[in-house]
Amino acid sequence: MKVERKNNNKNVIIITVAILGLIAVCIGGTYAYFTATATSNPQTITTGTLTATYNTGQDINATNIIPTTEASATEHHFSIKNTGTDTAELSLSFTELSLTKGGGPVESGNLKWALYDADDSYTESGGSIAGGDFSNTSSPMTIKDSISIDSQETKYYVLKIWLNETGSAQNEDQGLSFSAKIRADME
């Protein structure tokens, strides 16, 4: 009787360990799949009647940013398509905005951004349609609102972000880390 009970206890332990191992493998595989999917380019998000395609990814990340000019700025390319039957009004904003230095939050009037209309090859068409800096880092931060997109129309955008070269020592801007996401919302 004792031998049979020991064997049953061993079987229960073995089955429990096997089930926990299987759960760990499933969780790890699921995490790896979604991590790989979330960081692939381009990323497409469809909501309501809009489809946003982020050719350079929805996430914007930069560390140890060095001063430069707008002409040498990092570019982010994305498009918004109205897949509905009516004209859509939308706004673009930065979300999950974080600007830090030494691990703490900061603001910077020298960290700039500019938004441009573009063609389907992401060549700018005309001057900037919106721009600003990160002297106020409240999130969400509006990039451009009251954008009208006709039914079945696609609009292409180039967003530039750079640390503006001031021509003098910029010690206050050393070691900046920036991250944000771009979001399109129906108005």
C-alpha positions in Angstrom: 0.0 0.0 0.0 2.8 2.4 0.9 4.7 1.6 -2.3 1.6 2.3 -4.4 1.0 5.7 -2.6 4.7 6.6 -3.2 4.3 5.8 -6.9 1.1 7.9 -7.1 2.9 10.8 -5.4 5.8 10.5 -7.9 3.3 10.4 -10.8 1.5 13.5 -9.6 4.8 15.4 -9.2 6.0 14.3 -12.7 2.7 15.3 -14.3 2.7 18.7 -12.4 6.3 19.4 -13.5 5.5 18.4 -17.1 2.4 20.7 -17.2 4.4 23.7 -15.7 7.1 23.1 -18.3 4.6 23.1 -21.1 3.0 26.3 -19.8 6.5 27.9 -19.6 7.3 26.9 -23.2 3.9 28.3 -24.4 4.4 31.6 -22.6 7.9 32.0 -23.9 6.9 31.2 -27.5 4.0 33.6 -27.3 6.2 36.3 -25.9 8.8 35.8 -28.6 6.2 35.8 -31.4 4.6 39.1 -30.2 7.9 40.7 -29.5 9.1 39.9 -33.1 5.8 41.0 -34.6 5.7 44.3 -32.7 9.1 45.4 -33.8 8.9 44.4 -37.5 8.7 47.1 -40.2 6.3 48.3 -41.5 3.7 48.2 -38.8 0.1 48.7 -39.8 -2.7 49.7 -37.4 -6.3 49.9 -38.6 -8.9 51.6 -36.5 -12.4 52.6 -37.7 -11.9 53.9 -41.2 -8.2 54.7 -41.0 -5.2 52.6 -41.6 -1.9 53.9 -40.3 1.3 52.4 -41.7 4.5 53.2 -39.9 7.3 52.5 -42.4 10.0 53.2 -39.9 8.0 51.8 -36.9 5.5 53.5 -34.6 8.1 53.8 -31.8 10.6 56.7 -31.9 13.7 56.1 -29.8 17.0 58.1 -29.5 19.7 58.1 -26.9 22.8 60.3 -26.6 21.5 62.6 -29.2 24.1 64.9 -30.7 23.5 68.5 -32.0 22.8 68.8 -35.7 20.7 70.7 -38.2 17.2 69.9 -39.5 18.7 68.9 -42.8 20.5 66.0 -41.0 17.6 65.1 -38.7 16.4 61.6 -38.1 13.3 60.9 -40.3 10.3 58.9 -39.5 8.0 57.9 -42.4 4.3 57.0 -42.1 1.1 57.1 -44.0 -2.6 57.4 -43.1 -5.3 56.0 -45.4 -9.0 56.7 -45.1 -10.6 53.3 -45.9 -14.1 54.5 -45.2 -16.7 56.0 -47.5 -16.8 59.5 -46.0 -14.2 62.2 -45.5 -12.4 61.8 -42.2 -11.0 64.4 -39.8 -8.0 63.3 -37.7 -5.3 64.5 -35.5 -1.7 63.3 -35.0 0.0 63.3 -31.7 3.0 62.0 -29.7 2.0 59.5 -27.1 4.0 57.7 -24.4 6.4 60.7 -24.6 9.5 60.4 -22.5 12.5 62.8 -22.4 15.1 62.0 -19.8 18.6 62.8 -18.7 20.4 60.8 -16.1 17.3 58.8 -15.5 15.1 61.8 -14.6 12.5 63.6 -16.7 13.6 66.9 -18.4 12.4 69.3 -21.1 14.4 70.8 -23.9 13.7 73.7 -26.2 16.6 72.6 -28.3 15.1 69.2 -29.2 13.0 70.0 -32.2 10.5 68.3 -34.5 8.9 69.2 -37.9 6.1 67.4 -39.9 6.1 67.5 -43.7 3.5 66.4 -46.3 5.2 63.9 -48.6 4.5 61.9 -51.7 4.3 58.1 -51.8 8.2 57.8 -52.0 8.4 60.0 -48.8 9.9 62.9 -50.6 8.8 66.2 -48.8 6.4 68.2 -50.8 6.7 71.8 -49.7 7.5 73.3 -46.3 6.8 72.1 -42.8 3.1 71.8 -42.0 3.8 71.7 -38.2 6.7 72.0 -35.9 7.8 72.6 -32.4 10.1 71.5 -29.6 10.0 69.5 -26.4 10.0 72.4 -23.9 6.7 70.9 -22.7 6.7 67.1 -22.6 3.1 66.5 -21.6 1.7 63.3 -23.3 -0.2 63.2 -25.5 1.3 66.1 -27.4 -0.5 67.3 -30.5 1.6 67.3 -33.7 -1.2 68.4 -36.1 -5.0 68.4 -35.8 -7.8 69.1 -38.2 -6.3 67.0 -41.0 -9.0 66.1 -43.6 -8.6 63.0 -45.7 -11.0 62.1 -48.4 -12.5 58.6 -48.8 -9.9 56.1 -50.1 -7.2 58.8 -50.0 -3.7 58.1 -48.5 -1.6 60.9 -47.0 2.1 60.4 -46.6 4.2 62.2 -43.9 7.8 62.7 -42.9 8.5 63.6 -39.3 11.9 64.9 -38.4 13.4 65.0 -34.9 16.7 66.6 -34.1 18.7 68.3 -31.4 19.2 71.8 -32.8 22.9 73.0 -33.0 23.1 76.3 -31.2 26.7 77.2 -32.1 27.7 77.2 -28.4 28.3 74.6 -25.6 25.1 72.6 -25.1 26.0 70.9 -21.8 22.4 70.9 -20.7 21.5 68.7 -23.7 24.2 66.1 -23.2 23.0 62.6 -22.4 19.3 63.1 -23.5 17.2 60.0 -24.1 13.9 60.4 -26.1 11.1 58.0 -26.8 7.6 58.4 -28.1 5.0 56.9 -30.3 3.0 58.5 -33.1 -0.8 58.2 -32.9 -3.6 59.1 -35.4 -7.0 59.8 -33.9 -10.4 60.5 -35.5 -11.8 63.8 -34.5 
